[in-house]
Amino acid sequence: MSKEQFKEFVKSKPELATYVANNEMTWQKFYELYDLYGEDESVWSKYTNQPKTKKISDYMEKFDPDSLQKHIENAQKALDIFSELATKTTENINNNIKPNIARPLSKFFGD
């Protein structure tokens, strides 16, 4: 494998430059991989965008709509309980507060 072929290969895989920029790999190591394996996708898929899309698809495969529905129902129950408590508290406050009626000056001790 020549250096020119490697350069052309790198031009087709611009994602490799981010690994070098982040000091995760060097061009020398990439060249050694290229020299050993060539353009074999099983080697280069680790460094290209393909695994990222696979991770998203794996997440979607593991998605369980029944579990989501249960979580929504539990949240709805919690909101209903909170709403009921808030309503009862408001009713208790309204029932316990008596209007402040000023007593006439001529009334003493409940006359």
C-alpha positions in Angstrom: 0.0 0.0 0.0 1.4 3.3 -1.0 1.3 6.6 0.8 -0.7 8.1 -2.1 -3.4 5.4 -1.8 -3.5 6.1 1.9 -3.9 9.8 1.3 -6.8 9.2 -1.1 -8.4 6.8 1.4 -8.2 9.5 4.2 -9.8 12.0 1.9 -12.8 9.7 1.6 -12.9 9.3 5.4 -12.7 12.9 6.9 -13.9 11.5 10.3 -10.3 10.2 10.8 -9.0 13.7 11.2 -11.1 14.3 14.3 -9.4 11.4 16.1 -6.0 12.8 15.2 -7.1 16.3 16.4 -8.4 14.9 19.7 -5.1 13.0 20.2 -6.9 9.7 20.2 -4.9 8.4 17.3 -2.0 9.4 15.1 -1.7 9.4 11.3 1.1 6.9 11.8 -1.2 4.4 13.6 -3.9 5.0 10.9 -1.3 4.3 8.2 -0.2 1.1 10.0 -3.9 -0.1 10.1 -4.3 0.8 6.4 -1.1 -1.1 5.6 -2.2 -4.2 7.5 -5.9 -4.3 6.6 -6.4 -2.1 3.6 -9.8 -0.6 3.2 -11.6 -3.3 5.1 -14.8 -1.8 6.5 -14.8 -3.9 9.7 -11.5 -2.2 10.7 -12.6 1.3 9.8 -16.2 1.2 11.0 -14.8 2.0 14.5 -13.6 5.3 13.3 -16.4 6.3 10.9 -19.9 7.5 11.5 -21.4 4.0 11.0 -21.3 3.0 14.7 -23.2 6.1 15.8 -26.1 5.4 13.5 -26.0 1.8 14.8 -26.2 3.0 18.4 -29.4 5.0 17.6 -31.0 2.1 15.8 -30.1 -0.2 18.8 -31.8 2.3 21.1 -34.9 2.3 19.0 -34.9 -1.5 19.0 -34.8 -1.5 22.8 -37.7 1.0 23.0 -40.7 -0.4 24.9 -43.9 1.5 24.3 -45.7 -0.5 27.1 -43.1 0.7 29.6 -43.5 4.3 28.4 -47.3 3.9 28.9 -46.8 2.7 32.5 -44.6 5.7 33.3 -47.2 8.0 31.8 -50.0 6.4 33.9 -47.9 6.6 37.1 -47.2 10.3 36.4 -50.9 10.9 35.8 -51.8 9.2 39.1 -49.3 11.4 41.0 -50.7 14.5 39.4 -54.2 13.4 40.3 -53.2 12.9 44.0 -51.4 16.3 44.1 -54.5 18.0 42.6 -56.8 16.3 45.1 -54.6 17.3 48.0 -54.4 20.9 46.7 -58.2 21.0 46.4 -58.7 19.7 49.9 -56.2 22.1 51.3 -57.9 25.0 49.6 -61.3 23.8 50.9 -60.0 23.5 54.5 -58.5 27.0 54.3 -61.7 28.5 53.0 -63.8 26.7 55.7 -61.6 27.6 58.6 -61.2 31.3 57.9 -64.0 33.3 59.4 -64.6 36.8 58.3 -63.2 39.5 60.5 -66.4 41.3 61.8 -65.7 44.2 64.0 -67.6 44.1 67.3 -69.6 47.1 68.2 -68.0 49.2 70.9 -71.0 48.7 73.1 -70.6 44.9 73.2 -68.5 43.5 76.0 -67.7 39.8 76.7 -70.4 38.4 74.5 -73.3 40.6 75.7 
